Amino acid sequence: MSQVPRRRGRLLLALATAGVLALTGCTGTSSQVDTASYDKIPEASSSHVDGGVVTIALTPGLTPNYIYPFPPAEAGGTVIGYDLMWRALYRTSLEGEPFDEATSLAEAPVVSDDGHTATITLKDYTWSNGKPVTADDVVFSFDLLKAAIADSPANWSFYTPGQFPDGVTATAADARTLTLTFETPYNPSYLVSLLQLLYVMPSADWSIAETGGPVLDFRDPANATAIYHYLTAQSSDQSTFATNPLWQVVNGPYRLSAFEPTTGSFSLTPNEEYAGPGDSTIERVDFKAFTSAAAIYNQYEAGTLTVGRLDASYASKIDDLKKKGYNVYGAPSPARFDGLVLNFANTVDNFDKVIAQLYIRQALQHSIDQAGYIKSRGIHSGTATENYSTGGLNSAYPPEFGDEATYPFDPKAAEKLLTDHGWKVDAEKGATCVKPGTGDDECGEGIPEGQKITFTIASANEPAYVGARDLAFVSQLKKLGIEAKIVTKSLNYMYENYGNSYAPDNADEWAMQDFGAFVQTAYPTSNNAFNTGGSFNLGSYSNPEADALIEASTFGSDPTALSAEVTMLSKDLPVLFFPTPDNLIVWKDTLSGPPSTFRSLLKFVYSPEQWYFTEKQ
């Protein structure tokens, strides 16, 4: 996600069908939320007072634990406020543009006709110590990224062998001009999305291999490796995040002033040298960690939170929040899809052999009642939209089937797929393979006679709709004789432990996992997520046709290539599709700023340097 990072005690839920239906509300559709109550953002206020503290709620179960801007897979979790302290070359836009021009460090790349060269002009930004941000800083960041993956491919969460930064060379033509050369040209739209991951670091201050040591020539690969080892070692000491002078040299609008290692809460104060839009009149920004959506809602009730998200289970409280002095805005996050990740390498009960059969995956998708989940007051209460594609909703690269469901909710179709392929379906005794073999009417390769369909789903403990939809899915599967067991985990635990691309030893611990959303860039290719060997290919999905289509969308120039990729993957089901929830954003009505900065919260892009209070706090 764009795509997403490394994955996630052990709480086994005993599932009774009646209990599931009571929890999810799938038998009734009352308490529907009127989406018109949250579909508008107020215009920026003309009233403006200086000062005040903005308190922002962090996502429960996903707290920062790393500070160096390029996290290794083993770090898990998230990098602390890096988008606010260190800016990438290009910053994500939610306004339908390839990137946000106003807050990016560079002008749009100029790509040569043959695609082998990109020339990039940097804007006039400075570091917090007054030094200019230069093309050498970008080359430094690029060379350290290369040193990291040369040391180990696991040293950058977004790395796929043979792809960026492999085959790419960065040079500084002058202080403001960066040249990238490519052995293999990238699709220009995809290139911009890659450069949204290239965070720019201060070469003049970080080119050292020991505290107080001499400045080294980072262009020497041995020096780059030594510098990388030093910086990442410093980043492992959470107790010094706010005091280490290294981390005070920033080019973004804020610098770190406090960090609590035990909770992950942290505070930012303005970088007075920041040259981007916004005048940083906010005195301080506090990011506060929470253990649950309920704890966050309680703080809204108390009026102590300034900005945060609202779990769908509290959507009926929107009017109450407005009366308490909050704005609420909601919409599906662009380039997002919610998928139940399938583990094609899990060998427990021959799950790898079972899930390899497309008809099985089709039957499972036919068992997901997207419309029912949306209506259910226990899941979405109307605050979601059906989606059946890896491209997400309202994409500029739609699948050929449009918004139609490839495999709509249809329990009879699901049962027929099983019985037509050699299974006896019995809700009490279980679905059993009675006709093994590889024929069209047989169970499939590697599936023995007597095989049952049984597996474990790892389900994130937050947000609440994740567990609710998983329970509803398990309840429906039981009617087919499919036994699924849910194990609830924290997001941090899932990110750290459940991904075959970085934690292959845990492959047999989970057969499916639901951690919420895949959030991608404006160019929503599934490169890294569903290509063979991709860095975020959590479930070891592998299909030569998918590899070829992803290759075409990533490196080719055909404008229809991405739509072809999205169409194929959405039909082949490397994941099972759930509805796309509306992200519900909450902020005090005394906080104002450009509407785009609140819309960007849909993708966790924060711009508090452009916010201000309309009343004295």
C-alpha positions in Angstrom: 0.0 0.0 0.0 1.0 3.4 -1.2 0.7 -0.1 -0.5 1.2 -1.1 3.0 4.5 -2.4 5.6 5.6 -5.5 7.6 2.8 -7.3 9.4 1.1 -8.4 12.9 -1.5 -12.4 22.1 -3.4 -14.9 20.9 -7.2 -14.6 21.5 -9.2 -17.4 20.0 -12.8 -16.6 19.5 -15.4 -19.3 19.9 -17.9 -18.7 17.1 -21.5 -19.5 17.4 -23.7 -18.6 14.5 -26.4 -16.9 16.6 -23.7 -14.8 18.4 -22.2 -13.8 15.1 -25.5 -12.6 13.8 -26.2 -10.7 16.9 -22.9 -8.9 16.8 -22.8 -8.0 13.1 -26.5 -7.1 12.8 -26.7 -8.8 9.4 -30.3 -9.8 10.1 -31.4 -6.1 10.2 -30.6 -2.8 8.6 -31.7 -0.2 11.1 -29.7 2.8 12.2 -28.4 3.6 8.8 -26.2 6.7 8.7 -27.1 9.5 6.3 -23.9 10.0 4.3 -25.0 13.6 3.6 -24.2 14.3 7.2 -20.5 14.1 6.5 -19.9 14.7 2.8 -18.8 18.4 3.0 -15.7 20.2 4.3 -16.1 23.8 5.5 -14.3 26.5 3.7 -11.2 28.0 5.4 -12.3 30.6 8.0 -11.2 34.2 7.8 -10.8 34.3 11.6 -7.3 33.4 12.5 -5.6 33.5 15.9 -2.0 32.4 16.6 -0.9 29.6 18.9 -2.7 26.6 20.3 -1.9 22.9 20.5 -3.4 20.4 18.0 -3.9 16.9 19.5 -4.2 14.2 16.9 -5.2 10.6 17.6 -2.9 7.9 16.3 -4.5 4.7 14.8 -5.0 2.2 17.7 -2.5 -0.7 17.5 -0.2 1.0 15.0 2.3 3.3 16.8 5.7 4.6 15.6 8.8 2.8 16.6 11.5 4.0 14.1 12.8 7.4 13.0 15.3 6.9 10.1 13.2 7.8 7.1 13.8 4.5 5.2 12.5 1.7 7.5 13.7 -1.9 7.2 11.1 -4.6 7.1 12.0 -5.8 10.6 11.1 -2.4 12.1 7.4 -3.0 11.6 5.0 -0.4 12.8 5.5 3.1 11.4 8.2 5.8 11.1 7.6 8.6 13.5 6.2 11.7 11.7 8.6 11.4 8.8 6.4 13.1 6.3 6.2 16.2 8.6 10.0 16.2 9.5 11.5 14.9 6.2 9.7 15.4 3.0 9.9 13.1 0.0 10.9 14.5 -3.4 7.2 14.4 -4.2 4.2 14.5 -1.8 0.9 12.6 -2.2 -2.1 14.5 -3.6 -5.7 13.7 -3.0 -6.9 16.3 -5.6 -6.6 13.9 -8.6 -3.0 15.1 -9.4 0.1 12.8 -9.7 1.6 14.7 -6.7 1.0 17.8 -4.6 3.0 20.5 -6.2 2.7 23.0 -3.4 4.3 20.8 -0.7 6.7 18.8 -2.9 10.5 19.5 -2.9 10.8 19.5 -6.7 9.1 20.4 -9.9 7.6 17.7 -12.1 10.3 15.4 -13.7 11.1 16.0 -17.3 11.5 12.5 -18.9 13.4 12.0 -22.1 11.7 10.7 -25.2 13.4 7.3 -24.8 12.5 7.2 -21.1 16.1 6.6 -19.9 16.6 10.0 -18.3 14.6 12.2 -15.9 15.7 15.7 -15.1 14.4 17.1 -11.8 14.6 20.7 -10.6 14.5 21.3 -6.9 12.6 24.1 -5.3 14.2 26.6 -2.9 13.9 24.8 0.4 16.3 24.9 3.4 17.1 22.7 6.3 16.2 23.7 9.8 19.9 24.7 10.3 19.7 27.2 7.5 21.6 25.1 4.9 19.9 24.8 1.4 18.3 21.5 0.3 20.4 20.5 -2.7 20.5 17.9 -5.4 23.4 16.4 -3.4 21.0 15.7 -0.6 18.8 13.7 -2.9 21.8 11.8 -4.3 22.9 11.1 -0.7 19.4 9.7 0.2 19.5 7.6 -3.0 23.0 6.3 -2.4 22.2 5.3 1.2 19.1 3.5 0.0 21.3 1.5 -2.4 23.7 0.8 0.4 20.9 -0.5 2.6 19.6 -3.0 0.1 23.1 -4.1 -0.9 23.6 -4.9 2.7 20.3 -6.8 2.8 17.1 -6.7 0.6 15.1 -6.5 3.8 16.6 -3.2 4.7 13.9 -1.2 2.8 10.3 -2.2 3.2 9.4 -1.2 -0.4 12.2 -3.0 -2.2 11.6 -5.7 -4.8 14.9 -7.2 -6.3 15.6 -5.9 -9.8 13.4 -2.8 -9.4 13.9 0.7 -8.0 16.6 1.7 -7.0 18.3 -1.1 -9.0 19.3 -0.1 -12.4 18.9 3.6 -11.5 21.7 6.2 -11.1 21.3 9.6 -9.4 23.7 12.5 -10.1 23.7 16.2 -9.2 24.2 18.3 -12.3 24.3 21.4 -10.0 22.9 22.4 -6.6 19.3 22.5 -7.9 19.3 19.9 -10.7 19.0 16.2 -10.3 19.4 13.7 -13.1 18.1 10.1 -12.9 19.2 7.6 -15.5 17.4 4.3 -16.0 18.7 1.0 -17.5 15.0 0.2 -18.0 12.5 3.0 -18.4 9.7 3.3 -16.0 6.1 4.3 -16.8 6.3 8.0 -16.0 3.2 7.9 -13.7 4.7 5.0 -11.8 8.1 6.8 -11.5 6.4 9.8 -9.7 4.8 7.3 -7.3 8.2 5.8 -6.6 9.8 9.2 -6.0 7.0 9.8 -3.4 9.0 7.2 -1.3 12.3 8.9 -1.7 12.7 10.9 1.4 15.4 13.6 1.3 18.0 13.6 4.0 20.7 16.1 5.0 24.0 15.0 3.4 26.1 17.8 5.1 25.0 16.7 8.5 24.4 12.9 8.2 27.4 11.8 6.2 29.1 10.5 9.3 29.8 7.0 10.6 30.2 7.9 14.3 29.1 10.6 16.6 31.4 13.6 16.2 33.2 11.8 13.3 34.4 13.4 10.1 32.1 14.0 7.1 32.6 11.2 4.6 32.2 11.0 0.9 28.9 9.2 0.6 29.5 8.5 -3.1 32.0 5.8 -2.0 29.9 2.7 -1.5 31.9 1.6 1.5 31.3 5.0 3.2 27.6 4.9 2.3 27.3 1.5 4.0 29.1 2.8 7.1 26.9 5.9 7.3 23.8 3.7 6.8 24.8 1.4 9.7 25.5 4.4 12.0 22.2 6.1 11.2 20.0 3.0 11.6 21.8 2.1 14.9 20.9 5.6 16.1 17.3 5.0 15.0 17.1 1.9 17.1 17.4 3.9 20.3 13.9 5.2 20.9 14.8 6.9 24.2 17.0 9.4 22.3 14.6 10.2 19.4 13.8 13.7 20.7 17.3 14.5 22.0 19.7 13.2 19.3 20.9 16.2 17.3 20.8 14.1 14.1 17.0 14.0 14.1 16.7 17.8 14.6 18.0 18.6 11.1 14.8 18.5 9.1 13.4 20.0 5.9 9.7 19.5 6.7 7.5 21.9 8.7 8.1 20.3 12.1 10.8 18.9 14.3 10.5 16.3 17.1 10.3 17.8 20.6 9.1 14.7 22.7 8.6 11.0 22.2 7.3 8.4 24.7 8.8 4.9 23.8 6.3 3.1 26.0 3.2 4.4 24.2 4.5 5.8 20.8 3.0 9.2 21.6 5.1 12.2 20.3 5.1 16.0 20.0 6.2 18.2 17.1 7.1 21.9 17.2 7.5 24.2 14.1 10.6 24.3 12.0 11.0 28.0 11.6 13.1 27.5 8.4 10.4 25.6 6.5 9.8 27.2 3.1 6.6 25.5 2.1 3.0 26.8 2.3 1.7 27.6 5.8 3.0 29.9 8.4 3.1 27.4 11.3 1.2 29.5 13.8 0.2 26.3 15.7 2.4 26.2 18.8 2.7 22.4 19.0 1.3 19.2 17.5 0.8 16.2 19.8 0.2 12.8 18.3 -1.4 10.7 21.0 -1.5 6.9 21.1 -4.7 5.0 21.9 -5.5 1.4 22.5 -9.0 1.3 21.0 -11.6 3.2 19.0 -13.7 3.5 22.2 -10.9 5.3 23.9 -10.7 7.8 21.1 -14.4 8.4 21.1 -14.3 9.0 24.8 -11.7 11.8 24.2 -14.1 13.3 21.6 -16.8 13.3 24.3 -14.4 15.0 26.7 -13.4 17.5 24.0 -9.6 16.8 24.5 -8.9 15.7 20.9 -8.5 18.1 18.1 -8.2 15.8 15.1 -8.7 12.0 14.6 -10.7 9.3 12.9 -14.1 7.9 13.9 -14.6 4.2 13.8 -17.7 3.2 11.8 -19.2 1.6 14.9 -19.7 5.2 16.2 -21.1 6.6 12.9 -24.5 7.0 14.6 -22.8 9.5 16.9 -21.9 12.0 14.1 -24.7 14.4 15.0 -23.7 14.3 18.7 -20.1 15.1 17.7 -21.3 18.1 15.7 -23.2 19.4 18.7 -20.1 19.1 20.8 -18.2 21.4 18.4 -16.6 19.0 15.9 -16.6 18.8 12.1 -17.0 15.3 10.5 -16.0 14.5 7.0 -16.0 11.1 5.3 -15.3 9.4 2.0 -13.6 6.3 0.6 -9.8 6.8 0.5 -8.6 7.1 -3.1 -6.8 4.1 -4.5 -7.8 1.9 -1.6 -9.3 -1.6 -1.4 -10.0 -3.8 1.5 -8.8 -7.3 1.0 -8.7 -10.5 3.0 -5.1 -11.6 2.2 -4.8 -15.3 1.1 -1.7 -17.3 2.1 -0.8 -19.5 -0.8 2.2 -20.9 1.2 0.3 -22.1 4.3 0.5 -25.9 4.3 -1.7 -26.6 7.4 -4.5 -28.9 6.4 -3.3 -28.6 2.8 -4.5 -25.1 2.6 -1.9 -24.2 0.0 -3.4 -26.9 -2.3 -7.0 -25.9 -1.6 -6.5 -22.1 -2.1 -4.5 -22.6 -5.3 -7.8 -23.6 -7.0 -9.5 -20.6 -8.6 -13.0 -22.1 -8.1 -12.3 -22.2 -4.4 -11.4 -18.6 -4.3 -14.5 -17.8 -6.4 -16.7 -19.7 -4.0 -15.2 -17.8 -1.1 -15.8 -14.5 -2.8 -19.4 -15.5 -3.5 -19.7 -16.0 0.3 -18.9 -12.3 1.1 -22.1 -10.3 1.4 -20.7 -6.8 0.6 -24.1 -5.2 0.4 -25.2 -6.8 3.7 -22.0 -5.7 5.4 -22.6 -2.2 4.3 -26.1 -2.1 5.6 -25.3 -3.9 8.9 -25.3 -1.6 11.9 -22.7 -3.9 13.5 -20.2 -3.4 10.6 -20.6 -0.3 8.5 -24.1 1.2 9.1 -24.2 2.4 5.6 -20.7 4.1 5.7 -19.0 2.0 2.9 -19.2 1.2 -0.8 -19.0 -2.1 -2.7 -15.7 -2.7 -4.4 -14.3 -5.7 -6.3 -11.1 -4.3 -7.8 -7.4 -3.8 -6.8 -7.7 -0.3 -8.4 -10.2 0.9 -5.8 -13.1 3.2 -6.3 -13.4 6.0 -8.9 -10.0 5.0 -10.3 -8.6 6.6 -13.5 -7.6 3.0 -14.4 -10.8 1.0 -14.0 -11.2 -2.7 -14.7 -13.1 -3.7 -17.8 -16.0 -4.9 -15.7 -16.4 -1.4 -14.2 -18.2 -1.3 -10.8 -20.0 -4.7 -11.4 -19.2 -7.5 -9.0 -17.1 -10.2 -10.6 -18.3 -12.7 -8.1 -21.3 -11.2 -6.3 -22.7 -12.6 -3.0 -24.5 -15.8 -4.1 -24.4 -18.7 -1.6 -26.0 -21.1 -4.2 -23.3 -20.3 -6.7 -20.6 -20.9 -4.0 -22.1 -24.3 -3.2 -22.4 -25.2 -6.9 -18.7 -24.4 -7.5 -17.8 -26.8 -4.8 -20.1 -29.6 -5.8 -19.2 -29.2 -9.5 -15.6 -29.8 -8.5 -15.9 -33.0 -6.5 -16.9 -31.7 -3.0 -19.7 -32.9 -0.8 -21.2 -30.0 1.0 -22.6 -30.6 4.5 -23.0 -27.8 7.0 -22.7 -30.1 10.0 -20.0 -32.6 8.8 -18.0 -30.2 6.7 -17.2 -29.8 3.1 -15.3 -32.9 2.0 -13.4 -33.8 -1.2 -15.1 -37.0 -2.6 -13.6 -36.8 -6.1 -9.9 -36.2 -6.0 -8.0 -35.5 -9.2 -7.2 -32.8 -11.7 -10.2 -33.1 -14.1 -12.7 -30.3 -14.6 -15.1 -32.0 -12.2 -12.5 -33.0 -9.6 -11.1 -31.3 -6.5 -7.7 -30.3 -8.0 -4.0 -31.1 -7.8 -2.7 -32.2 -4.4 -6.1 -32.4 -2.8 -6.7 -35.9 -1.4 -9.9 -37.7 -0.9 -11.5 -36.8 2.4 -9.9 -33.4 2.5 -11.8 -30.8 4.5 -11.6 -27.0 4.1 -10.4 -25.5 7.3 -8.1 -22.5 8.0 -7.3 -19.7 10.4 -8.0 -16.0 9.8 -5.8 -13.5 11.6 -8.0 -10.5 12.3 -6.9 -7.0 13.4 -8.3 -5.9 16.7 -8.9 -2.3 15.3 -10.9 -0.8 13.7 -14.0 -2.6 14.9 -15.5 -3.3 11.5 -12.6 -5.6 10.6 -13.4 -8.2 13.3 -17.2 -7.8 12.6 -16.9 -8.5 8.9 -14.6 -11.4 9.5 -17.1 -12.9 11.9 -19.9 -12.5 9.4 -17.8 -14.1 6.7 -17.0 -17.1 9.0 -20.7 -17.5 9.8 -21.5 -17.7 6.1 -18.7 -20.2 5.4 -20.1 -22.5 8.1 -23.2 -23.0 6.0 -20.9 -24.5 3.3 -19.2 -26.8 5.8 -16.1 -24.6 5.7 -14.5 -24.3 9.2 -12.7 -21.0 9.7 -11.1 -20.0 13.0 -10.4 -16.4 13.9 -7.3 -15.3 15.8 -7.3 -11.6 16.8 -4.1 -9.6 16.7 -2.8 -6.1 17.0 -1.9 -4.3 13.8 1.7 -3.9 14.9 1.9 -7.7 15.6 0.5 -8.5 12.2 2.8 -6.1 10.4 5.8 -7.6 12.1 5.0 -11.3 11.8 2.5 -12.1 9.1 4.1 -11.6 5.7 5.8 -14.4 3.7 8.1 -11.9 1.9 9.8 -11.0 5.2 8.7 -13.5 7.8 8.5 -16.8 5.8 9.0 -18.9 9.0 5.5 -17.8 10.1 3.7 -18.9 6.9 1.9 -21.7 8.7 0.6 -19.5 11.4 -2.0 -17.8 9.2 -4.0 -18.8 6.2 -5.8 -15.5 5.7 -5.3 -12.1 7.3 -7.5 -9.0 7.5 -5.5 -5.9 8.5 -7.9 -3.4 6.9 -6.9 -1.4 3.9 -4.4 -1.6 1.0 -3.8 2.1 0.3 -1.9 2.8 -2.9 -0.6 5.7 -4.9 -2.4 7.7 -7.5 -1.0 5.1 -10.0 -2.4 2.0 -8.3 -0.3 -0.8 -9.7 0.0 -3.9 -7.6 3.7 -4.0 -8.2 5.4 -5.2 -5.0 2.0 -6.5 -3.7 1.1 -9.3 -6.2 4.0 -9.9 -8.4 6.2 -12.9 -7.7 8.8 -11.9 -5.2 7.2 -8.6 -4.4 8.3 -7.0 -1.2 4.7 -6.7 0.0 3.6 -10.0 -1.5 2.4 -11.2 1.9 0.7 -14.3 0.8 3.1 -15.6 -1.8 0.6 -15.2 -4.7 2.3 -16.1 -8.0 0.8 -16.0 -11.5 2.9 -15.6 -14.7 0.1 -13.7 -16.3 -0.1 -11.3 -13.4 3.7 -10.8 -13.5 3.6 -9.9 -17.2 0.8 -7.4 -16.7 2.4 -5.8 -13.7 5.6 -5.6 -15.7 3.8 -3.8 -18.5 2.1 -1.3 -16.2 5.3 -0.6 -14.3 7.8 -0.3 -17.2 5.6 0.1 -20.3 4.1 3.2 -21.7 0.7 1.7 -22.8 -1.9 3.8 -21.0 -4.3 0.8 -20.9 -1.8 -1.5 -19.2 -2.8 -0.7 -15.7 -6.5 -1.3 -16.4 -5.6 -4.7 -17.9 -3.6 -5.5 -14.7 -6.4 -4.5 -12.5 -8.9 -6.5 -14.5 -6.9 -9.7 -14.4 -6.0 -9.5 -10.7 -9.6 -8.7 -9.7 -10.8 -11.8 -11.5 -8.0 -14.1 -10.2 -8.5 -13.1 -6.6 -5.1 -12.9 -4.9 -7.2 -11.5 -2.1 -10.9 -11.6 -1.3 -12.7 -8.3 -1.6 -14.6 -6.5 1.2 -16.5 -3.2 0.9 -14.4 -0.1 1.0 -15.3 1.8 4.2 -15.6 5.6 4.3 -12.8 7.1 6.3 -14.5 9.3 8.9 -12.4 12.3 9.9 -13.2 14.4 12.9 -11.8 17.8 13.9 -12.8 20.7 16.1 -14.8 23.4 14.4 -12.4 26.0 15.9 -9.6 24.5 13.7 -9.5 25.7 10.1 -7.3 25.7 7.0 -7.5 24.8 3.3 -10.2 22.1 2.7 -7.7 20.0 0.8 -5.6 19.6 4.0 -8.6 17.9 5.7 -9.5 15.8 2.7 -5.9 14.5 2.7 -6.5 13.0 6.1 -8.3 10.2 4.2 -4.8 8.9 3.3 -3.2 9.9 6.6 -1.5 12.9 5.0 -1.2 15.6 7.7 -0.6 19.3 7.0 -0.9 21.0 10.4 1.5 23.7 9.2 -1.5 25.0 7.1 -4.0 24.9 10.0 -4.9 27.6 12.5 -7.4 28.1 15.3 -10.2 30.6 14.9 -10.5 31.1 18.6 -8.0 31.4 21.4 -7.4 28.0 23.0 
